[in-house]
């Protein structure tokens, strides 16, 4: 039997050795999800950065917005696909499938967003996120006007850019760490929950 592969190139601290605030956050996530996503354990290697990352993550993703929870995850999955981040595509793909109740959408967005089954408004959002991801220096007033024509507010446009930028950081750190997705993520939202 082969030994389990490490979840990160860097040491993963023992949960009981972590500062209390990190341990409480991780245990709350475990309570909700039924497991601890590996990103929490990997980032706990540097507690101050863990706190900073999740503070910005929560400020962007948990705030009231003109973007639905599913649309925020669409941005993450599409841009993480461009950045070839296995962890974020798998983990956020699972969350997206659950939010949208659609087992196909994450694979579509991660491989070819132009072919994804989205509304015209969502296509405009993803096109803009991809430009922020790969061509931000060329964003101009016409890009902003195109989003406004689909009903996005200035705050919504900021959210699209902020989520893309945060996950640019996250994708690069996950690749640096060789962060392994939890096996639980692979099937979430693909198969109906068993009734038990």
Secondary structure, 3 states (H helix, E strand, C coil): CCCCCCCCCCCCCCHHHCCHHHHHHHHHHHHHHCCCCHHHHHHCCCHHHHHHHHHHHHHHHCCCCCCCHHHHHHHHHHHHHHCCCHHHHHHHHHHHHHHHCCCCHHHHHHHHHHHCCCCHHHHHHHHHHHHHHHHHHHCCHHHHHHHHHCCCCHHHHHHHHHHHHHHHHHHHHHHHHCCCCCHHHHHCCCCCCCCC
